[in-house]
Amino acid sequence: MARFYENLGRGERELWFYSCSGGPSVLDAISYYRSQQWECWKAQATGTAFWAYGDGGRIGNSWNQLGVTRAIYSPVYIDSHSVTDGKHWLAIIEGIQDYEYLRMLNGRVAELKAAGHTSGAFTQAEKLLATLPDQVLAACAAGDTAACDRERAEVLDALLALKLQ
């Protein structure tokens, strides 16, 4: 199945991932939202979606976890008067930033490769792009959700190292 999605991401079609299994109110934000962006990168997907921004647990108030009869799927806290972000919404934002940093590094590597540049920093950046998504996803699956932050720093360090080349 994974090869099917990898091939789709490399083809003429645009691949998006959609998240709705389990609900963010019962799963941790990193595993549910942020790691999805790493999955997108790995499969060369170009978009991501989730269910659903305005879900208030059928009572119109996602602040009241005790009053709902099913999972709340909103990544924000919403009621009839306000919308407040929280760790789930921030995980979405951080995941998008992770993806963008990977995209920036990939673009710089492609630029240097086209110009015939090679260096230790270039080789390291290529290796990061090839191996980091699997490392992050495995770490998150094992409960090490701090891996996203550590590996983001590695991507930024690689970008900095390639800046002067």
N, CA and C atoms as an extended XYZ file, in Angstrom:
495
Properties=species:S:1:pos:R:3:atomname:S:1:resname:S:1:resid:I:1 pbc="F F F"
N         0.818       -1.188        0.000 N   MET     1
C         0.000        0.000        0.000 CA  MET     1
C         0.871        1.265        0.000 C   MET     1
N         1.961        1.252        0.767 N   ALA     2
C         2.830        2.430        0.845 CA  ALA     2
C         3.390        2.780       -0.526 C   ALA     2
N         3.765        1.777       -1.320 N   ARG     3
C         4.298        2.036       -2.657 CA  ARG     3
C         3.266        2.704       -3.558 C   ARG     3
N         2.011        2.318       -3.384 N   PHE     4
C         0.938        2.927       -4.159 CA  PHE     4
C         0.921        4.435       -3.930 C   PHE     4
N         0.980        4.847       -2.655 N   TYR     5
C         0.955        6.272       -2.337 CA  TYR     5
C         2.232        6.976       -2.758 C   TYR     5
N         3.364        6.310       -2.609 N   GLU     6
C         4.631        6.907       -3.057 CA  GLU     6
C         4.595        7.159       -4.552 C   GLU     6
N         4.094        6.203       -5.309 N   ASN     7
C         4.001        6.368       -6.762 CA  ASN     7
C         3.000        7.458       -7.128 C   ASN     7
N         1.919        7.550       -6.399 N   LEU     8
C         0.936        8.598       -6.642 CA  LEU     8
C         1.563        9.972       -6.443 C   LEU     8
N         2.349       10.117       -5.397 N   GLY     9
C         2.992       11.392       -5.102 CA  GLY     9
C         4.014       11.799       -6.140 C   GLY     9
N         4.541       10.846       -6.874 N   ARG    10
C         5.545       11.140       -7.909 CA  ARG    10
C         4.918       11.330       -9.279 C   ARG    10
N         3.647       11.056       -9.394 N   GLY    11
C         2.977       11.109      -10.686 CA  GLY    11
C         2.406       12.471      -11.003 C   GLY    11
N         1.458       12.465      -11.926 N   GLU    12
C         0.834       13.704      -12.369 CA  GLU    12
C        -0.279       14.163      -11.432 C   GLU    12
N        -0.701       13.294      -10.546 N   ARG    13
C        -1.767       13.645       -9.608 CA  ARG    13
C        -1.183       14.281       -8.358 C   ARG    13
N        -2.001       15.116       -7.753 N   GLU    14
C        -1.607       15.740       -6.502 CA  GLU    14
C        -2.111       14.861       -5.356 C   GLU    14
N        -1.222       14.507       -4.457 N   LEU    15
C        -1.569       13.640       -3.336 CA  LEU    15
C        -1.739       14.471       -2.074 C   LEU    15
N        -2.859       14.285       -1.409 N   TRP    16
C        -3.141       14.924       -0.123 CA  TRP    16
C        -3.418       13.843        0.895 C   TRP    16
N        -3.108       14.111        2.151 N   PHE    17
C        -3.449       13.202        3.236 CA  PHE    17
C        -4.559       13.834        4.065 C   PHE    17
N        -5.408       12.983        4.572 N   TYR    18
C        -6.566       13.408        5.340 CA  TYR    18
C        -6.580       12.651        6.660 C   TYR    18
N        -6.756       13.374        7.740 N   SER    19
C        -6.700       12.752        9.054 CA  SER    19
C        -8.053       12.849        9.751 C   SER    19
N        -8.563       11.719       10.215 N   CYS    20
C        -9.825       11.760       10.960 CA  CYS    20
C        -9.992       10.565       11.892 C   CYS    20
N        -9.032        9.726       12.005 N   SER    21
C        -9.172        8.497       12.790 CA  SER    21
C        -8.878        8.726       14.265 C   SER    21
N        -9.826        8.440       15.101 N   GLY    22
C        -9.599        8.497       16.542 CA  GLY    22
C        -9.992        9.793       17.208 C   GLY    22
N        -9.733       10.893       16.573 N   GLY    23
C       -10.075       12.179       17.160 CA  GLY    23
C        -8.968       12.760       18.006 C   GLY    23
N        -8.712       14.039       17.849 N   PRO    24
C        -7.618       14.682       18.578 CA  PRO    24
C        -7.857       14.776       20.079 C   PRO    24
N        -9.089       14.660       20.510 N   SER    25
C        -9.331       14.780       21.950 CA  SER    25
C        -8.864       13.552       22.714 C   SER    25
N        -8.620       12.442       22.013 N   VAL    26
C        -8.162       11.231       22.699 CA  VAL    26
C        -6.741       10.823       22.304 C   VAL    26
N        -6.140       11.530       21.352 N   LEU    27
C        -4.779       11.222       20.905 CA  LEU    27
C        -3.881       12.430       21.134 C   LEU    27
N        -2.584       12.188       21.261 N   ASP    28
C        -1.700       13.336       21.469 CA  ASP    28
C        -1.523       14.119       20.173 C   ASP    28
N        -1.305       15.415       20.324 N   ALA    29
C        -1.266       16.342       19.197 CA  ALA    29
C        -0.146       16.034       18.212 C   ALA    29
N         1.003       15.641       18.712 N   ILE    30
C         2.140       15.378       17.834 CA  ILE    30
C         1.852       14.171       16.945 C   ILE    30
N         1.409       13.091       17.552 N   SER    31
C         1.129       11.883       16.773 CA  SER    31
C        -0.021       12.078       15.800 C   SER    31
N        -1.037       12.802       16.221 N   TYR    32
C        -2.231       12.955       15.387 CA  TYR    32
C        -2.047       13.981       14.285 C   TYR    32
N        -1.446       15.120       14.576 N   TYR    33
C        -1.362       16.199       13.595 CA  TYR    33
C         0.044       16.437       13.042 C   TYR    33
N         1.004       16.648       13.907 N   ARG    34
C         2.318       17.077       13.430 CA  ARG    34
C         3.014       16.010       12.600 C   ARG    34
N         2.940       14.767       13.034 N   SER    35
C         3.635       13.714       12.283 CA  SER    35
C         2.999       13.471       10.915 C   SER    35
N         1.754       13.911       10.733 N   GLN    36
C         1.124       13.750        9.421 CA  GLN    36
C         1.900       14.497        8.340 C   GLN    36
N         2.483       15.620        8.698 N   GLN    37
C         3.257       16.381        7.711 CA  GLN    37
C         4.524       15.621        7.296 C   GLN    37
N         5.103       14.890        8.240 N   TRP    38
C         6.275       14.067        7.918 CA  TRP    38
C         5.858       12.903        7.012 C   TRP    38
N         4.672       12.356        7.253 N   GLU    39
C         4.129       11.314        6.366 CA  GLU    39
C         3.913       11.889        4.966 C   GLU    39
N         3.396       13.103        4.916 N   CYS    40
C         3.192       13.765        3.621 CA  CYS    40
C         4.507       13.923        2.871 C   CYS    40
N         5.526       14.378        3.587 N   TRP    41
C         6.832       14.561        2.944 CA  TRP    41
C         7.353       13.231        2.409 C   TRP    41
N         7.261       12.216        3.224 N   LYS    42
C         7.773       10.903        2.852 CA  LYS    42
C         7.107       10.393        1.572 C   LYS    42
N         5.813       10.602        1.437 N   ALA    43
C         5.067       10.112        0.278 CA  ALA    43
C         4.987       11.139       -0.848 C   ALA    43
N         5.648       12.271       -0.679 N   GLN    44
C         5.636       13.360       -1.639 CA  GLN    44
C         4.232       13.920       -1.858 C   GLN    44
N         3.455       13.922       -0.787 N   ALA    45
C         2.133       14.544       -0.827 CA  ALA    45
C         2.318       16.056       -0.758 C   ALA    45
N         1.367       16.789       -1.317 N   THR    46
C         1.487       18.245       -1.357 CA  THR    46
C         0.447       18.952       -0.503 C   THR    46
N        -0.407       18.191        0.159 N   GLY    47
C        -1.426       18.825        0.982 CA  GLY    47
C        -1.872       17.930        2.115 C   GLY    47
N        -2.547       18.541        3.056 N   THR    48
C        -3.034       17.812        4.228 CA  THR    48
C        -4.355       18.419        4.671 C   THR    48
N        -5.193       17.596        5.233 N   ALA    49
C        -6.486       18.066        5.727 CA  ALA    49
C        -6.836       17.291        6.990 C   ALA    49
N        -7.822       17.761        7.704 N   PHE    50
C        -8.244       17.083        8.920 CA  PHE    50
C        -9.738       17.300        9.110 C   PHE    50
N       -10.312       16.530        9.981 N   TRP    51
C       -11.726       16.626       10.291 CA  TRP    51
C       -11.856       16.986       11.752 C   TRP    51
N       -12.513       17.950       12.095 N   ALA    52
C       -13.093       19.095       11.419 CA  ALA    52
C       -12.849       20.306       12.310 C   ALA    52
N       -12.664       21.434       11.713 N   TYR    53
C       -12.315       22.629       12.474 CA  TYR    53
C       -13.418       23.031       13.447 C   TYR    53
N       -14.651       23.003       13.006 N   GLY    54
C       -15.748       23.530       13.813 CA  GLY    54
C       -16.536       22.498       14.596 C   GLY    54
N       -15.994       21.352       14.843 N   ASP    55
C       -16.721       20.298       15.556 CA  ASP    55
C       -16.737       20.570       17.056 C   ASP    55
N       -17.901       20.837       17.563 N   GLY    56
C       -18.050       21.097       18.991 CA  GLY    56
C       -18.690       19.946       19.743 C   GLY    56
N       -18.525       18.742       19.247 N   GLY    57
C       -19.039       17.565       19.941 CA  GLY    57
C       -20.551       17.481       19.984 C   GLY    57
N       -21.181       18.069       19.000 N   ARG    58
C       -22.646       18.113       18.871 CA  ARG    58
C       -23.335       18.904       19.982 C   ARG    58
N       -22.562       19.576       20.805 N   ILE    59
C       -23.178       20.457       21.808 CA  ILE    59
C       -22.725       21.901       21.595 C   ILE    59
N       -21.899       22.121       20.557 N   GLY    60
C       -21.455       23.469       20.219 CA  GLY    60
C       -20.431       24.057       21.168 C   GLY    60
N       -19.769       23.201       21.930 N   ASN    61
C       -18.805       23.705       22.896 CA  ASN    61
C       -17.735       22.645       23.146 C   ASN    61
N       -16.603       22.791       22.451 N   SER    62
C       -15.545       21.791       22.610 CA  SER    62
C       -14.753       21.989       23.907 C   SER    62
N       -15.076       23.021       24.685 N   TRP    63
C       -14.452       23.192       25.997 CA  TRP    63
C       -14.988       22.158       26.986 C   TRP    63
N       -16.209       21.725       26.781 N   ASN    64
C       -16.883       20.846       27.728 CA  ASN    64
C       -16.733       19.385       27.297 C   ASN    64
N       -15.605       18.793       27.602 N   GLN    65
C       -15.345       17.402       27.221 CA  GLN    65
C       -16.290       16.429       27.927 C   GLN    65
N       -16.793       16.801       29.079 N   LEU    66
C       -17.664       15.902       29.832 CA  LEU    66
C       -19.090       15.873       29.287 C   LEU    66
N       -19.493       16.917       28.574 N   GLY    67
C       -20.864       16.993       28.081 CA  GLY    67
C       -21.100       16.346       26.734 C   GLY    67
N       -20.051       15.892       26.080 N   VAL    68
C       -20.215       15.331       24.732 CA  VAL    68
C       -20.499       13.834       24.804 C   VAL    68
N       -21.133       13.342       23.751 N   THR    69
C       -21.457       11.911       23.687 CA  THR    69
C       -20.569       11.161       22.704 C   THR    69
N       -19.655       11.879       22.062 N   ARG    70
C       -18.701       11.253       21.138 CA  ARG    70
C       -17.433       12.108       21.097 C   ARG    70
N       -16.432       11.639       20.393 N   ALA    71
C       -15.156       12.369       20.305 CA  ALA    71
C       -15.355       13.740       19.664 C   ALA    71
N       -14.590       14.702       20.126 N   ILE    72
C       -14.556       16.027       19.505 CA  ILE    72
C       -13.395       16.039       18.521 C   ILE    72
N       -13.648       16.455       17.305 N   TYR    73
C       -12.627       16.422       16.271 CA  TYR    73
C       -11.998       17.778       15.968 C   TYR    73
N       -12.431       18.821       16.612 N   SER    74
C       -11.861       20.141       16.354 CA  SER    74
C       -10.476       20.263       16.982 C   SER    74
N        -9.511       20.832       16.250 N   PRO    75
C        -8.185       21.058       16.827 CA  PRO    75
C        -8.116       22.333       17.666 C   PRO    75
N        -9.233       23.047       17.748 N   VAL    76
C        -9.300       24.273       18.547 CA  VAL    76
C       -10.424       24.125       19.569 C   VAL    76
N       -10.434       25.014       20.539 N   TYR    77
C       -11.529       25.067       21.504 CA  TYR    77
C       -12.516       26.110       20.998 C   TYR    77
N       -13.743       25.665       20.768 N   ILE    78
C       -14.722       26.525       20.128 CA  ILE    78
C       -16.035       26.485       20.911 C   ILE    78
N       -16.642       27.652       21.035 N   ASP    79
C       -17.985       27.732       21.596 CA  ASP    79
C       -18.746       28.793       20.810 C   ASP    79
N       -19.883       29.192       21.267 N   SER    80
C       -20.704       30.129       20.489 CA  SER    80
C       -20.127       31.543       20.433 C   SER    80
N       -19.113       31.850       21.244 N   HIS    81
C       -18.564       33.202       21.286 CA  HIS    81
C       -17.091       33.311       20.937 C   HIS    81
N       -16.381       32.193       20.881 N   SER    82
C       -14.933       32.312       20.698 CA  SER    82
C       -14.326       31.057       20.075 C   SER    82
N       -13.126       31.255       19.549 N   VAL    83
C       -12.280       30.166       19.072 CA  VAL    83
C       -10.907       30.391       19.697 C   VAL    83
N       -10.398       29.371       20.366 N   THR    84
C        -9.112       29.484       21.058 CA  THR    84
C        -8.211       28.348       20.599 C   THR    84
N        -6.988       28.707       20.224 N   ASP    85
C        -6.074       27.638       19.797 CA  ASP    85
C        -5.588       26.854       21.010 C   ASP    85
N        -4.922       25.767       20.733 N   GLY    86
C        -4.368       24.916       21.771 CA  GLY    86
C        -3.270       24.067       21.171 C   GLY    86
N        -2.846       23.069       21.892 N   LYS    87
C        -1.704       22.277       21.437 CA  LYS    87
C        -1.981       21.538       20.136 C   LYS    87
N        -3.222       21.179       19.861 N   HIS    88
C        -3.527       20.488       18.613 CA  HIS    88
C        -3.360       21.425       17.410 C   HIS    88
N        -3.886       22.649       17.549 N   TRP    89
C        -3.742       23.617       16.462 CA  TRP    89
C        -2.272       23.985       16.261 C   TRP    89
N        -1.555       24.147       17.345 N   LEU    90
C        -0.128       24.472       17.248 CA  LEU    90
C         0.650       23.321       16.611 C   LEU    90
N         0.241       22.088       16.844 N   ALA    91
C         0.894       20.939       16.214 CA  ALA    91
C         0.680       20.966       14.700 C   ALA    91
N        -0.493       21.404       14.255 N   ILE    92
C        -0.746       21.544       12.819 CA  ILE    92
C         0.211       22.577       12.238 C   ILE    92
N         0.295       23.728       12.900 N   ILE    93
C         1.178       24.801       12.424 CA  ILE    93
C         2.633       24.325       12.394 C   ILE    93
N         3.084       23.680       13.464 N   GLU    94
C         4.471       23.206       13.513 CA  GLU    94
C         4.731       22.146       12.450 C   GLU    94
N         3.770       21.293       12.192 N   GLY    95
C         3.926       20.282       11.144 CA  GLY    95
C         4.072       20.916        9.771 C   GLY    95
N         3.270       21.944        9.509 N   ILE    96
C         3.373       22.665        8.236 CA  ILE    96
C         4.746       23.318        8.118 C   ILE    96
N         5.236       23.870        9.213 N   GLN    97
C         6.576       24.469        9.208 CA  GLN    97
C         7.644       23.405        8.968 C   GLN    97
N         7.512       22.239        9.599 N   ASP    98
C         8.458       21.134        9.361 CA  ASP    98
C         8.511       20.805        7.874 C   ASP    98
N         7.345       20.659        7.267 N   TYR    99
C         7.250       20.325        5.846 CA  TYR    99
C         7.930       21.405        5.005 C   TYR    99
N         7.657       22.653        5.331 N   GLU   100
C         8.246       23.761        4.575 CA  GLU   100
C         9.768       23.780        4.695 C   GLU   100
N        10.301       23.515        5.878 N   TYR   101
C        11.756       23.461        6.038 CA  TYR   101
C        12.353       22.321        5.213 C   TYR   101
N        11.677       21.188        5.182 N   LEU   102
C        12.138       20.076        4.343 CA  LEU   102
C        12.106       20.484        2.864 C   LEU   102
N        11.038       21.189        2.468 N   ARG   103
C        10.917       21.643        1.087 CA  ARG   103
C        12.037       22.629        0.730 C   ARG   103
N        12.344       23.518        1.666 N   MET   104
C        13.414       24.485        1.436 CA  MET   104
C        14.766       23.779        1.296 C   MET   104
N        15.022       22.807        2.160 N   LEU   105
C        16.274       22.062        2.084 CA  LEU   105
C        16.348       21.286        0.776 C   LEU   105
N        15.275       20.665        0.396 N   ASN   106
C        15.237       19.918       -0.862 CA  ASN   106
C        15.521       20.841       -2.053 C   ASN   106
N        14.941       22.026       -2.026 N   GLY   107
C        15.172       22.991       -3.102 CA  GLY   107
C        16.626       23.431       -3.171 C   GLY   107
N        17.234       23.663       -2.022 N   ARG   108
C        18.647       24.083       -1.996 CA  ARG   108
C        19.555       22.968       -2.484 C   ARG   108
N        19.259       21.732       -2.077 N   VAL   109
C        20.039       20.584       -2.541 CA  VAL   109
C        19.921       20.457       -4.062 C   VAL   109
N        18.712       20.595       -4.593 N   ALA   110
C        18.509       20.502       -6.042 CA  ALA   110
C        19.261       21.613       -6.780 C   ALA   110
N        19.225       22.802       -6.216 N   GLU   111
C        19.932       23.949       -6.800 CA  GLU   111
C        21.442       23.692       -6.854 C   GLU   111
N        22.004       23.218       -5.763 N   LEU   112
C        23.445       22.952       -5.717 CA  LEU   112
C        23.817       21.782       -6.619 C   LEU   112
N        22.967       20.782       -6.664 N   LYS   113
C        23.228       19.618       -7.518 CA  LYS   113
C        23.260       20.045       -8.984 C   LYS   113
N        22.313       20.882       -9.382 N   ALA   114
C        22.261       21.373      -10.765 CA  ALA   114
C        23.497       22.191      -11.119 C   ALA   114
N        24.060       22.874      -10.124 N   ALA   115
C        25.255       23.691      -10.347 CA  ALA   115
C        26.539       22.878      -10.219 C   ALA   115
N        26.412       21.581       -9.905 N   GLY   116
C        27.583       20.716       -9.808 CA  GLY   116
C        28.339       20.796       -8.504 C   GLY   116
N        27.741       21.416       -7.505 N   HIS   117
C        28.410       21.527       -6.203 CA  HIS   117
C        28.273       20.232       -5.411 C   HIS   117
N        29.343       19.876       -4.754 N   THR   118
C        29.312       18.767       -3.797 CA  THR   118
C        30.182       19.150       -2.612 C   THR   118
N        29.812       18.694       -1.470 N   SER   119
C        30.579       18.947       -0.259 CA  SER   119
C        30.055       17.998        0.806 C   SER   119
N        30.699       18.011        1.940 N   GLY   120
C        30.217       17.209        3.054 CA  GLY   120
C        28.835       17.661        3.496 C   GLY   120
N        28.612       18.975        3.524 N   ALA   121
C        27.311       19.517        3.926 CA  ALA   121
C        26.237       19.124        2.919 C   ALA   121
N        26.582       19.120        1.651 N   PHE   122
C        25.655       18.717        0.594 CA  PHE   122
C        25.274       17.246        0.754 C   PHE   122
N        26.274       16.394        0.956 N   THR   123
C        26.039       14.960        1.136 CA  THR   123
C        25.194       14.706        2.378 C   THR   123
N        25.484       15.421        3.465 N   GLN   124
C        24.714       15.279        4.692 CA  GLN   124
C        23.261       15.698        4.486 C   GLN   124
N        23.044       16.775        3.746 N   ALA   125
C        21.686       17.251        3.487 CA  ALA   125
C        20.906       16.230        2.660 C   ALA   125
N        21.536       15.649        1.657 N   GLU   126
C        20.872       14.604        0.864 CA  GLU   126
C        20.486       13.418        1.744 C   GLU   126
N        21.390       13.044        2.625 N   LYS   127
C        21.128       11.926        3.532 CA  LYS   127
C        19.966       12.247        4.469 C   LYS   127
N        19.941       13.466        4.996 N   LEU   128
C        18.848       13.875        5.877 CA  LEU   128
C        17.501       13.769        5.173 C   LEU   128
N        17.438       14.271        3.958 N   LEU   129
C        16.181       14.228        3.212 CA  LEU   129
C        15.715       12.797        2.973 C   LEU   129
N        16.661       11.887        2.801 N   ALA   130
C        16.315       10.494        2.523 CA  ALA   130
C        15.927        9.713        3.777 C   ALA   130
N        16.502       10.070        4.928 N   THR   131
C        16.323        9.232        6.120 CA  THR   131
C        15.492        9.857        7.243 C   THR   131
N        15.459       11.164        7.311 N   LEU   132
C        14.815       11.827        8.445 CA  LEU   132
C        13.331       11.504        8.617 C   LEU   132
N        12.531       11.526        7.558 N   PRO   133
C        11.103       11.228        7.772 CA  PRO   133
C        10.863        9.883        8.453 C   PRO   133
N        11.555        8.851        8.015 N   ASP   134
C        11.387        7.538        8.645 CA  ASP   134
C        11.828        7.561       10.105 C   ASP   134
N        12.916        8.261       10.400 N   GLN   135
C        13.395        8.354       11.779 CA  GLN   135
C        12.389        9.065       12.678 C   GLN   135
N        11.849       10.169       12.185 N   VAL   136
C        10.875       10.936       12.970 CA  VAL   136
C         9.616       10.112       13.205 C   VAL   136
N         9.119        9.491       12.159 N   LEU   137
C         7.880        8.713       12.284 CA  LEU   137
C         8.059        7.515       13.209 C   LEU   137
N         9.206        6.861       13.129 N   ALA   138
C         9.470        5.729       14.030 CA  ALA   138
C         9.568        6.213       15.475 C   ALA   138
N        10.229        7.336       15.682 N   ALA   139
C        10.360        7.882       17.035 CA  ALA   139
C         8.993        8.269       17.595 C   ALA   139
N         8.164        8.921       16.786 N   CYS   140
C         6.819        9.303       17.240 CA  CYS   140
C         5.986        8.072       17.560 C   CYS   140
N         6.075        7.056       16.721 N   ALA   141
C         5.332        5.820       16.961 CA  ALA   141
C         5.768        5.149       18.261 C   ALA   141
N         7.030        5.346       18.636 N   ALA   142
C         7.561        4.771       19.879 CA  ALA   142
C         7.312        5.682       21.089 C   ALA   142
N         6.637        6.816       20.857 N   GLY   143
C         6.314        7.713       21.958 CA  GLY   143
C         7.267        8.876       22.145 C   GLY   143
N         8.284        8.980       21.307 N   ASP   144
C         9.261       10.066       21.413 CA  ASP   144
C         8.818       11.234       20.532 C   ASP   144
N         7.850       11.981       20.998 N   THR   145
C         7.307       13.075       20.191 CA  THR   145
C         8.251       14.280       20.106 C   THR   145
N         9.284       14.316       20.921 N   ALA   146
C        10.272       15.395       20.840 CA  ALA   146
C        11.148       15.254       19.600 C   ALA   146
N        11.068       14.111       18.928 N   ALA   147
C        11.871       13.883       17.721 CA  ALA   147
C        11.585       14.933       16.650 C   ALA   147
N        10.341       15.375       16.541 N   CYS   148
C        10.006       16.392       15.543 CA  CYS   148
C        10.836       17.654       15.751 C   CYS   148
N        10.957       18.087       16.985 N   ASP   149
C        11.745       19.293       17.280 CA  ASP   149
C        13.229       19.067       17.033 C   ASP   149
N        13.750       17.922       17.455 N   ARG   150
C        15.179       17.629       17.262 CA  ARG   150
C        15.518       17.580       15.774 C   ARG   150
N        14.698       16.904       15.013 N   GLU   151
C        14.999       16.736       13.593 CA  GLU   151
C        14.747       18.007       12.804 C   GLU   151
N        13.791       18.816       13.250 N   ARG   152
C        13.603       20.121       12.615 CA  ARG   152
C        14.885       20.931       12.755 C   ARG   152
N        15.499       20.881       13.932 N   ALA   153
C        16.751       21.604       14.158 CA  ALA   153
C        17.842       21.096       13.219 C   ALA   153
N        17.875       19.795       12.977 N   GLU   154
C        18.859       19.233       12.034 CA  GLU   154
C        18.650       19.774       10.625 C   GLU   154
N        17.393       19.866       10.209 N   VAL   155
C        17.075       20.399        8.880 CA  VAL   155
C        17.519       21.855        8.792 C   VAL   155
N        17.236       22.637        9.824 N   LEU   156
C        17.639       24.048        9.820 CA  LEU   156
C        19.158       24.195        9.831 C   LEU   156
N        19.846       23.347       10.565 N   ASP   157
C        21.316       23.370       10.564 CA  ASP   157
C        21.850       23.044        9.171 C   ASP   157
N        21.240       22.077        8.503 N   ALA   158
C        21.668       21.704        7.154 CA  ALA   158
C        21.428       22.857        6.187 C   ALA   158
N        20.292       23.531        6.323 N   LEU   159
C        20.026       24.700        5.479 CA  LEU   159
C        21.066       25.789        5.687 C   LEU   159
N        21.399       26.030        6.918 N   LEU   160
C        22.411       27.029        7.241 CA  LEU   160
C        23.767       26.644        6.662 C   LEU   160
N        24.123       25.379        6.769 N   ALA   161
C        25.410       24.916        6.249 CA  ALA   161
C        25.481       25.066        4.724 C   ALA   161
N        24.337       24.941        4.048 N   LEU   162
C        24.312       25.043        2.578 CA  LEU   162
C        24.139       26.491        2.102 C   LEU   162
N        23.822       27.384        2.995 N   LYS   163
C        23.581       28.771        2.628 CA  LYS   163
C        24.806       29.419        1.983 C   LYS   163
N        25.966       29.102        2.491 N   LEU   164
C        27.191       29.770        2.021 CA  LEU   164
C        27.816       29.084        0.818 C   LEU   164
N        27.227       28.035        0.345 N   GLN   165
C        27.835       27.314       -0.781 CA  GLN   165
C        27.286       27.792       -2.105 C   GLN   165
